[in-house]
């Protein structure tokens, strides 16, 4: 086996290190740019129920390209997809097939393209374009490399799509569970969804990434799951709770911990839920932690939960204004 082939195999193996779609796309585009010494890489995909190709990714930015839809009868990508064959166009200015819309939108100048189809067996997923070879022209040997790489790119993207579906199903299930618990309390309608979204945004704002961002969403969804163990007469009480009733309500974080502990995948999320009623001054519950003793995710959920609670009507008071609400959250 030649040194080049060994190097290529190692590079291809990098496609399968992660199941996160963004990470996989980043690895694929960077690897292809390196292998072909190209300026850019585009990956187009065709969804089963659509009759056009859309941008899956364009290396180095250009989010506005996601709005572009290319009909199967147009462009070099359309030809490659329909004919299921790779194609080299070393001077796009001389090609009638070249679609100029992308360059017009981005200001990028396309000179040459090597495009190859993505597919496995009878299934076709889309097309990859290698754009602007830096050291001359694309050659026939580049086509052979594409033939070798194409199925691995398709497998990596199929794995990512499958993972996304499983993840969507997981989030759908826990949202349904959380909303079923939320339905016990008529005063918290929509609270779960708002805490999920705001927790994610705040976590992103403070610099969390990857799994930590995902954990913020999950904790936001499940933060009140322990209320399933609280009697309805307390949750639905139309007046302010007594001291004894409040002590019972406080147990919902313990119940949440007990519900989630048997699930090993929840070990990093449980602290965010269990401690989300702690306070920076140590006057919260269940353990009276203060300051940075409180896990960061728990602090994020606490802020969002308090903000949403104060911005919503309660049986014993009307919702506070945004200005008053913000002051109370930061004072707390």
N, C-alpha and C positions, 0 to 999 in steps of 0.2 A: 504493500500500500504506500502510495507517494505521500510526502510530507504535506502536500496541498490537500489531499483527500482526508488525511487525519485531522488537519486544521479545520476543514469544512465540517467534519462530523462533530468536532467539539463545539463549533459555532451553532450547528443545528440543535445540539443537545440543550443549548441555552434557551431554546423556545419552550422547553417543558419544565423549567425550574419553578414557574409560577402558574397559577390558574386564574389570576386576575387579568381580565381582558386588556386593560390599559398597559399593564406591565408586559404582557405577551406582545402586543402591537409595537410597543417601544423597542423590545428586544429584536423583533423581526425586522423592523424598518432600519434600525441601526446596523444590524448584521448584514442586511442586503446592501446598504450604502457602502459598507466596508468591503464586502466581497467583490462588488462590481465597480468600486471606486466612482460612485455616482453622487450627484448633488442631492437628490431627493428620491423618496419612494412613496408611491400611492398604493393603497389597497382599497379596492372597490368590492362591494358585496351585493348579491342579489337575494332578496328575501323571497321565500317560496310563493307568496301571494302577490308579488309585484312584477311589473313588466319593464322595470328599469334598474339600472345600477346606481348605487349611491356610495359616497365616500365612507369607508370604514375608518380610515386614518390617512393623514398626509404628514409625513415626517416633518418635524420642526414647525408645528403650529397650524395656523390657518383654519380656525374653528368654523369660519363662515362657509367653508367648502361643504360642510354637512348639509347645507340647504340645497346643494346642486343634485339634480337627478338627471342621469344620462340614459336616454332611450337605448334599447338594445340595438337599434338600427343606426346608431350614431357613434362616431368616435372610434379611435383605435381600440379602446376597451370593449366597445360593443362588438366589433369585428372578432376580437380574440375570444370573447365569451361565446358568441354564436357559433364560431367555427371550431372552438375547443382546441386551438393551436396557438403556439407562441408566435410572436412577430417582432421583427426589428425594423425600426424606422430611424435611420441615422440623420435625416434632415426633414423635420416635420413640416417645414415651409413648402416642401414639394409634395406633401401628402394631402390628398383630398379628404382622407379619413380623419385627419387631426381635428379635434374639437378645441376651439380657441377660448371657450367660455371660462375655463379655469384660469388661464393666463390673464384674461381681461379682468377677472374679479380680484386676483391677488397681486398682479403686477409682476409675477414671476415669469421668466423667459424660458420656455421649453425649446430645446434644440434637438435632442434625440431621445428616443424611447425604446426600451426593451420591455415588452409586455408578455406575460404568460398566464394561462388559466389556472385557477385553483379548483381542484376537484378530487374526489375519491370514487373509484368504480364508476357508477352511472350518475353520481350526484355532483353537481357543479355549484360552487359557492360564490365565485367571483373572479376577479382579475387583479394581478399585481403589475404595477408599472414601475420600472427602474428608469429614472429620468436624468438625462445629461451626464454621460460618461465623461470623466474629467481628463482622461488620457487617450484621446482618439475616438475610435468608433466601436460600437458593439459588434462582436464577431460570432461566428457559428459556435465556437467553443463556449460562449456565454449561454447559448441555447441549451447545451448539454448540462450545464450547471443548473439551469432553471428546471430541467426535467428531473434532476435529482432532488432539488430543494422543494418543488411544488407540493408533493404529497405530505411532506413534514409540516409545511406551513398550514396546509388544509387541516391536518390532524390537530395541530396546536390550537387553531381557531375553533375547530369543532369542540375540543375539550373545554375551551373557555366559554363557548355558547352553552354547553351542557351544564357547566358549573353555574353560569348565570341563571339558568332555568331552575336549578336546584335551590339556589340562593333566594330567588324570587318566591319559590314555593315556601321556603322556610320563613321568610318575612311575612308572607301572606298568612301562614298558620299562626305565628305569634301575634300578629295584629288582630286576627280573629279572636284569639284567646283573650287578649287584653281588652278588646272591645266588649266581649261577653261579660267580663268583670266590671268594666266601666258602666255597662247597662244597669248594674245594681244601684248606681248612684245617679239620680236624675239631674244632679247639679254639675256633673262633670262631662257632659256630652261634648265630644270633639277634643277633650283634653289630651288623650293619648296621642292623637295625630299631631297636635300642636307641639307637644313636648318632644316627640320624635324629631320633627323638622327643626325646631329651634335648637335642640341639643346638638344635632348634626352641624348646624350653621355656626353655633358658638364654638364647638370643638374644632371646626375648621379654622375659625378666626384666631384661636389661640395656638394654631400650628400643628394640631394633631393630623396624622396621615394614616393611610392604609387601614390595617386592622383596628387601630385605635378609633378611627372615624366610624368604622362599622360598629364597633362596640358601643360608641356613643348613641347610635341609632337604636341598637337593641336595648340598651339600658333605658333609653327614653320611652320605648314601647312598653317595657315590662316593669317600669319603676313602681307602679301601684298594683302589681299582680297579687300581692299579699292581701289585698282587700277582699279577696274571695273568702277569706276566713273571718271577716268582720260581720257581725249580725246586721241584717237589713234594717232593723229598727234604729240602729245607730247611724248607719250610712245615710238613711233617708230621713233622718230627723229634721224637721223644718225649723228648728231653733238651735241656738248655740249649745254645744255639748257641755255636759257637766264635767267636773274634774275626773270623775271615775270613768265616764264614757271616753274622755280624751285618752286616758291611760290604755283603754282597750284599742282605740284607733292606732295608737303608737305601735301596737304589736304587729301591724301589717308588714313592717320591714322584716321582722323575724319570720313571719309566715312566708314571705317571698324567698328568703334565704333557704328555708326548709323545703320549699317547692323546687327550687332550682339546683340545690346542692347535688342531688343524684345525677345531674347532667354534667359530665366532666367538661364539656365544651363551654360551660357557663362560668368556669372558675375565675376568669378575668373580668367578668361582667357583674358578678354577685356583689363585690365591694361597692360598686357605683350605686346599686339599688339599695343595699343594706344601710349605707351611710348617707343617703341623699337628704336626710332630715337633720344631719349634724349642722352646727353653726360655727362660724369662724370664731365667735367669742366663747365657744365651749358650752353653750346653753341649749344645744340641740339634743337629739336622741338618735340611736339607742345607747351610745356609750359616752356621750359628752366629749367627743373629740373636738379639737380646735385647731385653727390655723391649717398649716400644711400637713398635719396629722391626717386630715381628711383626704382621701384619694381624689386626684384631680377630676376624674370623671364624675365622682359623687358631687363635687363642688359645682360642676357644670350643670348636672341634673337639678341640683338644689336651686340654683339661680333661675333656671328656666321654669321649674315647677312652681316656685314662689311667684314669679312674674305672671304666669298664666293664671294661677289661682286668684291673684289680686285683680287681674284684668277681667275676671268673670264674675257674674252675679252669684251671690250666695243667699241662702234663706234669711240670714241675719244681717246682710248688708248688700248694697249695690256695688257693681264693679267700680274700682277706682280709676281715675283718669290716668292716661299714660305717664303724665308728668309726676303725679303723686306716686304712682306705682314704681317708677324708676328710682325715685328717692328712697322708698321703703326697702326695695331690694338691696340697694347699695348700703343703706344704713344697717340692714341685717347682716 
